[in-house]
Amino acid sequence: MIDEAGTRDTAAAMAGAARVWLDTLDPGQRETATGHAPSGDAGTDAERRRWFYTPTDHGGLSFHEQLPPQQRAAMQLLAAGLSRPAYVTLCTVMGLENVLDATEGFTALFDRTRGRDPQAYHLRIFGEPGATGTWAWRFGGHHVSVNVLVVDGAVVATTPFFLGADPATSQLLGESLLRPLGPVEDLARDLVRSLPAELRARAVLLDAAPPDLVGANRTDPAEGDNWIPLRGIWRAPFAAADRWAELVEASDAIEDRTGIAERDKPAVALSRTPAGVPASDLDAAQREQLRALLATYLRRVPDALSPITRYDDDAALDRVHLAWAGSLRPGEPHYYRLQGPRLLLEWDNTQRDANHAHSVWRDPSADFGLDVLGAHRAARHLS
C-alpha cells in the first residue's frame, strides 16, 4: 500500500529541490525550463504527456544549457524522486553515452553536433512546485524518461518510467561485466525457462522478438497497439535531409532483422486481456521470483511511492501475466511483458545483436496522473 504520509514527505523534498533549481535560472533559461501546470485538458497538457527514449529533444532545459551548480541542483531533484538504486542506475545509463559513442566510432550525429551525448538530458518543471495545486517534473534523454505528478502536496503518479542501456553489457577491468539492467533481464528469462513445457508454450507468444517496446512511447497504449519503427520515436525529422535518411535506413534495417511477418504481429500486440501465463499458475518458488522481477521496476521510486507491497497479496499477484517472445538463450533477441490491473511492464533486448536494452514501467489507467487530474479538475469545477 502506498504510504500517504511518505508521499507527502517525498513531494515536499521534490518541491524544495525544484524551487532551488528554478531559482538558479536566468529568465531565458526559466522560459525553456518550465511549462503549463498539469491539467485534465489534453490541449494545454499535451507537452507534459509527450515522452521519448530516443536521443531526441525531450523538451526542457538541457545540461548543455546549465552551469555546473545548476546541473547539480537538477540531479538533486532526481535523487529526491528516485530510490537510491534507481538513481545510481540512471546515472550509469547517462554515462554509457560515452561508451556507446566509442562503440560507434565517435560518428553518430543525428540532428546535433554530437549524437551520443551525456549532456543531452533535459529537465522541465510544469506549474509551480508547492504544497497546493498541481505541478509536475519530467527528466529525459537517451534511455531515460522520468515523469512525476504532484497534486495538493502528494505524489500521485510516477509513470511512465523508462530506463534503457546501450550497451546492455560492457566489459570492466578484472574480467567483470557492467550490466545496469542485468537482473531485469535475467529474472524474467530464468522464470520462463523454469516453467513446465505446457506453461512455457503458453508464455512464449512468438519465436521471434519485436524490435522494440510494443507500447512504444504512446501517451495512452490501447488494444491492438504494436511497436513503432525507430524513425517514429523522435520529436521531429531532422533539418538535414541526409541525416534523416540515414536514420530511416537504420530504422528499416532494424525492422527487417526481426524476421516477423506481418501476419505474426498480432501475436505480440497489446491487448486489454493480458497475454501469457498468470501468476496463479506458478508454483511458490516461481511466484517469489516474479515478485523479485516486479521489484526491479516498482522499486525505481522511494519505498513510500512504490506499489510493490500490493503484490504481497496473493490475489493481486495472481492477476499478473507473464508473456515472452523470442529466444530463451542469453545473448539472443528477446522481449517480455508483465501485465495486470494498473500494470504494464515491458522489456526488449533485440537491437545491436541483443546488447541494447529497454525497460518501462507503466500504469495504463493512470500514467501521467490523468485519472487523478480528471477528478481534481471536476472537483474544482464543481466548487
Backbone torsions as a table, in degrees:
resi	resn	phi	psi	omega
1	MET	NA	139.0	179.0
2	ILE	-65.2	135.1	178.5
3	ASP	-84.6	103.5	-174.4
4	GLU	-62.9	-42.3	178.5
5	ALA	-63.3	-39.7	179.7
6	GLY	-65.7	-36.1	178.5
7	THR	-65.0	-34.3	178.7
8	ARG	-71.4	-39.5	176.8
9	ASP	-63.2	-43.7	179.3
10	THR	-65.8	-41.4	178.3
11	ALA	-61.1	-40.5	179.2
12	ALA	-65.1	-40.6	178.3
13	ALA	-64.5	-41.5	178.9
14	MET	-66.7	-41.5	179.4
15	ALA	-61.8	-42.7	178.3
16	GLY	-62.5	-44.1	179.2
17	ALA	-66.1	-38.7	179.4
18	ALA	-64.4	-41.7	179.4
19	ARG	-65.8	-39.4	177.2
20	VAL	-59.2	-45.4	-179.4
21	TRP	-63.6	-48.1	-178.9
22	LEU	-60.3	-36.4	-178.2
23	ASP	-68.6	-18.3	178.5
24	THR	-82.6	-12.0	-170.1
25	LEU	-89.5	145.4	172.4
26	ASP	-82.2	170.6	-175.2
27	PRO	-56.5	-39.4	179.6
28	GLY	-66.5	-42.8	177.3
29	GLN	-62.9	-43.0	-176.6
30	ARG	-63.2	-36.0	178.6
31	GLU	-61.7	-41.1	178.5
32	THR	-72.7	-31.6	-170.9
33	ALA	-84.1	-9.4	-173.8
34	THR	-122.8	158.9	179.3
35	GLY	-145.4	177.8	-177.3
36	HIS	-60.0	141.7	177.0
37	ALA	-57.7	141.3	179.2
38	PRO	-56.9	143.1	-179.8
39	SER	-152.2	171.8	175.6
40	GLY	-83.1	1.3	-179.3
41	ASP	-89.4	121.5	-175.0
42	ALA	-64.3	-29.7	-178.6
43	GLY	-71.0	-55.6	-177.3
44	THR	-71.7	-21.1	-177.5
45	ASP	-99.8	6.5	-171.4
46	ALA	-61.0	-43.5	-176.7
47	GLU	-65.4	-39.7	179.7
48	ARG	-62.3	-30.3	-176.8
49	ARG	-86.2	1.0	175.9
50	ARG	-90.6	135.6	176.5
51	TRP	-147.0	155.6	-175.1
52	PHE	-140.5	162.9	170.0
53	TYR	-134.6	7.0	173.7
54	THR	-89.4	168.5	177.9
55	PRO	-80.0	60.8	178.3
56	THR	-111.5	-179.5	175.5
57	ASP	-72.7	112.0	-178.5
58	HIS	-84.5	-7.9	178.8
59	GLY	89.0	128.5	-177.8
60	GLY	119.0	-166.8	-177.8
61	LEU	-93.3	120.0	-179.0
62	SER	-79.4	162.3	176.7
63	PHE	-63.9	-26.9	175.7
64	HIS	-59.5	-30.5	-175.5
65	GLU	-92.9	8.0	-176.6
66	GLN	-120.6	146.2	172.0
67	LEU	-76.9	158.9	-178.3
68	PRO	-51.7	-43.0	178.0
69	PRO	-63.3	-32.5	177.6
70	GLN	-70.0	-39.6	176.2
71	GLN	-60.4	-42.5	179.8
72	ARG	-63.4	-40.6	177.8
73	ALA	-63.7	-37.6	176.5
74	ALA	-63.1	-42.4	179.4
75	MET	-67.5	-29.8	176.6
76	GLN	-64.3	-37.8	175.4
77	LEU	-63.4	-44.4	177.6
78	LEU	-58.9	-45.9	-178.8
79	ALA	-62.1	-32.3	179.2
80	ALA	-70.3	-29.3	-174.0
81	GLY	-99.6	-5.9	-178.2
82	LEU	-117.4	156.6	167.8
83	SER	-68.1	159.5	179.5
84	ARG	-60.0	-45.9	177.7
85	PRO	-60.2	-38.8	179.5
86	ALA	-67.9	-38.8	178.1
87	TYR	-62.2	-44.7	178.9
88	VAL	-63.4	-42.8	179.6
89	THR	-63.1	-44.6	179.7
90	LEU	-60.7	-44.1	178.5
91	CYS	-62.2	-37.8	177.7
92	THR	-65.2	-42.9	178.6
93	VAL	-59.2	-43.5	178.0
94	MET	-61.5	-43.6	-179.7
95	GLY	-65.3	-25.9	179.2
96	LEU	-64.0	-14.8	176.9
97	GLU	-57.9	-36.9	177.6
98	ASN	-67.7	-37.5	178.3
99	VAL	-67.7	-44.2	179.0
100	LEU	-63.0	-38.9	178.3
101	ASP	-58.7	-43.3	178.5
102	ALA	-66.5	-39.0	179.2
103	THR	-58.5	-37.0	-177.7
104	GLU	-92.9	9.8	177.6
105	GLY	74.3	25.6	178.2
106	PHE	53.7	46.1	-176.2
107	THR	-118.0	-20.2	-173.3
108	ALA	-67.0	133.9	179.4
109	LEU	-125.0	-41.0	-173.2
110	PHE	55.5	-123.8	-177.7
111	ASP	-108.7	28.2	-179.8
112	ARG	-145.3	-173.2	-175.7
113	THR	-84.9	-16.3	173.0
114	ARG	-143.4	118.8	-175.4
115	GLY	-75.3	-39.9	-180.0
116	ARG	-103.7	101.1	-163.3
117	ASP	-138.1	111.5	-179.9
118	PRO	-70.0	-3.5	175.1
119	GLN	-99.1	-5.3	-176.8
120	ALA	-89.3	55.5	175.8
121	TYR	-122.0	140.4	-167.5
122	HIS	-122.9	140.4	175.4
123	LEU	-122.3	134.9	175.3
124	ARG	-138.7	137.8	175.8
125	ILE	-105.9	131.6	178.6
126	PHE	-109.6	118.5	-177.7
127	GLY	85.0	-170.5	-177.4
128	GLU	-105.6	116.1	179.6
129	PRO	-60.1	130.2	-179.7
130	GLY	178.4	-172.9	-174.5
131	ALA	-88.2	-9.6	178.7
132	THR	-129.8	161.9	179.4
133	GLY	76.1	-168.9	-178.2
134	THR	-114.4	137.7	172.0
135	TRP	-151.5	161.9	-176.6
136	ALA	-151.2	164.9	171.4
137	TRP	-140.8	151.9	-179.7
138	ARG	-136.2	132.1	175.6
139	PHE	-126.1	130.4	-178.0
140	GLY	-160.5	156.7	176.4
141	GLY	-175.3	-166.7	-178.0
142	HIS	-57.4	119.9	176.0
143	HIS	69.0	19.7	174.9
144	VAL	-140.6	130.6	167.7
145	SER	-149.6	115.4	178.8
146	VAL	-118.8	129.2	-176.8
147	ASN	-133.2	119.4	-175.2
148	VAL	-129.9	136.5	177.4
149	LEU	-122.9	136.0	177.2
150	VAL	-122.0	131.6	177.9
151	VAL	-127.4	121.5	178.2
152	ASP	49.3	45.0	172.4
153	GLY	81.7	11.6	178.0
154	ALA	-129.8	139.0	175.1
155	VAL	-73.4	123.6	-177.2
156	VAL	-117.1	-11.3	178.9
157	ALA	-154.2	138.8	177.8
158	THR	-134.3	20.7	179.2
159	THR	-129.3	154.6	2.4
160	PRO	-68.8	147.9	177.9
161	PHE	-131.6	109.4	-174.6
162	PHE	-113.5	135.3	168.2
163	LEU	-136.3	134.2	175.4
164	GLY	-129.8	179.3	178.1
165	ALA	-154.9	126.1	176.6
166	ASP	-145.0	108.4	1.9
167	PRO	-73.4	149.4	177.0
168	ALA	-72.5	-29.8	178.3
169	THR	-130.7	129.3	178.8
170	SER	-134.2	147.6	177.6
171	GLN	-79.2	139.6	173.7
172	LEU	-118.5	166.4	175.2
173	LEU	-62.4	152.8	179.3
174	GLY	81.8	22.1	178.3
175	GLU	58.1	36.4	177.6
176	SER	-116.5	171.3	-175.1
177	LEU	-124.3	145.5	171.6
178	LEU	-100.1	115.7	179.7
179	ARG	-134.9	84.9	-174.7
180	PRO	-56.9	-30.4	-178.2
181	LEU	-117.2	23.5	-176.4
182	GLY	-52.1	-51.9	-179.6
183	PRO	-63.5	-28.2	178.9
184	VAL	-63.8	-32.0	177.0
185	GLU	-84.2	-50.5	-169.3
186	ASP	-68.1	-40.5	-178.8
187	LEU	-60.9	-39.4	-179.4
188	ALA	-69.5	-46.1	-179.1
189	ARG	-61.9	-45.9	-178.9
190	ASP	-62.1	-36.3	179.4
191	LEU	-65.6	-46.5	-179.9
192	VAL	-65.0	-39.9	-179.7
193	ARG	-67.2	-23.3	-179.6
194	SER	-80.4	-11.2	-176.4
195	LEU	-71.4	144.9	171.6
196	PRO	-63.7	161.1	-170.4
197	ALA	-53.5	-42.8	-176.4
198	GLU	-65.0	-43.1	179.0
199	LEU	-69.9	-38.6	179.7
200	ARG	-62.9	-38.8	178.0
201	ALA	-61.6	-34.2	177.7
202	ARG	-76.6	-32.3	-177.5
203	ALA	-74.3	-36.9	-176.0
204	VAL	-85.3	107.7	-175.0
205	LEU	-77.2	-30.4	-173.6
206	LEU	-159.0	144.7	179.6
207	ASP	-72.3	-22.9	177.5
208	ALA	-103.3	153.8	-177.6
209	ALA	-103.8	139.7	172.5
210	PRO	-61.8	153.4	-173.1
211	PRO	-78.7	-4.9	-175.5
212	ASP	-162.1	179.5	175.8
213	LEU	-59.7	135.8	-178.1
214	VAL	-70.8	-36.6	176.8
215	GLY	-75.4	-14.5	-179.2
216	ALA	50.3	-142.1	-179.2
217	ASN	-108.9	31.5	178.5
218	ARG	-64.8	146.6	174.9
219	THR	-68.0	-38.7	-172.9
220	ASP	-137.2	86.4	179.8
221	PRO	-58.5	143.5	-173.6
222	ALA	-137.4	168.2	177.8
223	GLU	-51.2	129.7	175.9
224	GLY	85.7	-4.9	178.9
225	ASP	-61.6	146.6	175.4
226	ASN	-137.4	178.5	-173.7
227	TRP	-60.9	153.8	175.1
228	ILE	-103.8	132.6	177.3
229	PRO	-55.7	150.4	-176.1
230	LEU	-48.5	-42.1	-176.2
231	ARG	-63.7	-15.6	-179.5
232	GLY	-90.4	-2.5	-175.4
233	ILE	-110.6	49.5	177.6
234	TRP	-132.6	154.8	-179.1
235	ARG	-63.6	-37.5	-178.9
236	ALA	-165.0	156.0	172.6
237	PRO	-58.9	156.6	-177.8
238	PHE	-75.6	150.4	175.7
239	ALA	-65.6	-35.6	178.8
240	ALA	-82.4	110.5	-174.5
241	ALA	-60.9	-35.7	-178.1
242	ASP	-68.3	-35.6	178.7
243	ARG	-71.1	-38.1	176.8
244	TRP	-65.0	-38.1	177.9
245	ALA	-62.6	-37.1	177.0
246	GLU	-63.7	-40.7	179.4
247	LEU	-67.6	-41.5	178.1
248	VAL	-60.7	-41.6	179.0
249	GLU	-63.0	-43.6	178.3
250	ALA	-64.1	-40.0	178.7
251	SER	-61.8	-44.3	179.3
252	ASP	-63.8	-38.0	-179.9
253	ALA	-65.6	-39.7	177.0
254	ILE	-61.1	-42.7	178.0
255	GLU	-61.1	-45.2	-176.3
256	ASP	-64.0	-33.9	-175.5
257	ARG	-73.6	-13.3	-178.9
258	THR	-65.9	-34.2	-175.7
259	GLY	73.3	12.8	-179.0
260	ILE	-92.2	121.5	176.8
261	ALA	-76.7	157.5	-179.0
262	GLU	-56.9	-36.8	-177.4
263	ARG	-68.7	-18.6	-178.0
264	ASP	-92.5	-11.6	-175.9
265	LYS	-59.9	-38.2	-179.9
266	PRO	-58.2	-22.4	-178.8
267	ALA	-62.8	-29.3	-178.2
268	VAL	-109.8	0.6	-178.6
269	ALA	-63.3	153.4	176.1
270	LEU	-66.5	148.5	178.6
271	SER	-146.2	146.5	175.2
272	ARG	-63.3	-33.2	174.4
273	THR	-87.1	113.4	-174.3
274	PRO	-58.6	140.8	176.3
275	ALA	-88.7	164.1	173.8
276	GLY	93.6	-150.4	-173.0
277	VAL	-109.9	129.7	177.7
278	PRO	-77.2	152.8	179.6
279	ALA	-62.3	-22.4	178.7
280	SER	-62.1	-18.5	179.2
281	ASP	-93.0	-1.2	-176.8
282	LEU	-91.0	153.7	174.9
283	ASP	-82.3	177.8	-172.7
284	ALA	-60.4	-44.3	-178.9
285	ALA	-65.7	-40.4	179.3
286	GLN	-66.2	-35.8	178.2
287	ARG	-65.2	-38.6	177.3
288	GLU	-68.0	-34.9	177.1
289	GLN	-67.8	-36.7	176.6
290	LEU	-63.8	-41.8	177.5
291	ARG	-61.0	-39.8	178.3
292	ALA	-64.7	-39.0	178.2
293	LEU	-65.7	-44.2	177.1
294	LEU	-56.8	-37.9	-177.6
295	ALA	-65.4	-27.3	179.3
296	THR	-67.8	-17.0	174.5
297	TYR	-101.2	-50.9	-168.7
298	LEU	-78.8	-13.2	175.1
299	ARG	-97.0	23.3	173.9
300	ARG	-77.9	-12.6	177.6
301	VAL	-113.7	163.8	177.0
302	PRO	-54.7	153.1	-175.8
303	ASP	-53.9	-36.5	-178.0
304	ALA	-63.0	-24.4	-177.8
305	LEU	-98.5	-13.0	-171.0
306	SER	-81.2	136.1	175.2
307	PRO	-86.6	14.3	-172.9
308	ILE	-59.5	-34.4	-177.8
309	THR	-67.9	-14.7	174.2
310	ARG	-54.8	-32.6	-173.5
311	TYR	-92.0	7.2	165.5
312	ASP	-68.8	-25.2	177.1
313	ASP	-78.5	118.2	-177.6
314	ASP	-59.3	-35.5	-179.2
315	ALA	-64.9	-37.7	177.3
316	ALA	-68.5	-42.1	179.1
317	LEU	-63.4	-38.2	-178.1
318	ASP	-54.9	-28.6	-174.1
319	ARG	-88.1	-1.2	176.7
320	VAL	-85.4	129.3	179.8
321	HIS	-109.3	142.0	177.3
322	LEU	-111.8	126.5	177.3
323	ALA	-131.0	146.6	-175.0
324	TRP	-134.0	152.2	171.1
325	ALA	-144.2	144.2	179.2
326	GLY	97.7	-165.0	-175.0
327	SER	-75.7	151.1	172.9
328	LEU	-100.5	7.1	177.8
329	ARG	-92.8	132.0	178.4
330	PRO	-56.6	141.9	178.6
331	GLY	87.2	3.8	178.6
332	GLU	-119.5	153.4	-174.3
333	PRO	-58.1	136.9	-179.2
334	HIS	-157.6	164.6	-179.2
335	TYR	-149.2	147.1	169.7
336	TYR	-148.4	164.3	170.3
337	ARG	-147.0	151.0	172.2
338	LEU	-115.5	129.7	-174.9
339	GLN	-140.4	137.8	176.1
340	GLY	-168.3	-171.4	177.6
341	PRO	-56.4	127.3	179.8
342	ARG	57.0	31.5	-176.5
343	LEU	-148.6	126.3	168.7
344	LEU	-146.0	107.4	177.2
345	LEU	-112.2	131.8	179.4
346	GLU	-129.7	147.8	177.8
347	TRP	-141.0	138.3	166.6
348	ASP	-141.9	145.1	172.3
349	ASN	-142.0	88.9	-173.5
350	THR	-128.7	-39.1	-173.5
351	GLN	-76.7	164.0	-179.6
352	ARG	51.7	49.4	-179.4
353	ASP	54.9	46.4	178.1
354	ALA	57.6	44.4	174.4
355	ASN	-134.5	42.3	-175.1
356	HIS	-155.0	101.0	-167.4
357	ALA	-109.4	146.1	174.7
358	HIS	-127.7	142.0	173.4
359	SER	-146.7	140.8	-179.5
360	VAL	-143.6	140.5	172.7
361	TRP	-108.3	124.4	179.5
362	ARG	-132.4	152.4	170.7
363	ASP	-120.5	92.4	-170.4
364	PRO	-55.4	-27.5	-178.6
365	SER	-87.6	-9.2	-172.5
366	ALA	-147.0	15.5	175.0
367	ASP	-53.8	142.1	-179.1
368	PHE	62.7	8.5	-179.1
369	GLY	69.0	25.8	-175.4
370	LEU	-64.0	-30.4	178.1
371	ASP	-67.6	-43.3	-179.2
372	VAL	-69.3	-41.0	-178.8
373	LEU	-63.3	-38.4	178.8
374	GLY	-62.0	-45.4	178.9
375	ALA	-66.9	-39.3	-179.5
376	HIS	-63.9	-42.9	-179.6
377	ARG	-65.2	-41.6	179.8
378	ALA	-63.7	-41.9	-179.1
379	ALA	-64.6	-42.3	179.8
380	ARG	-65.8	-38.4	-179.3
381	HIS	-66.0	-41.7	-178.4
382	LEU	-68.9	-28.0	-178.7
383	SER	-77.2	NA	NA
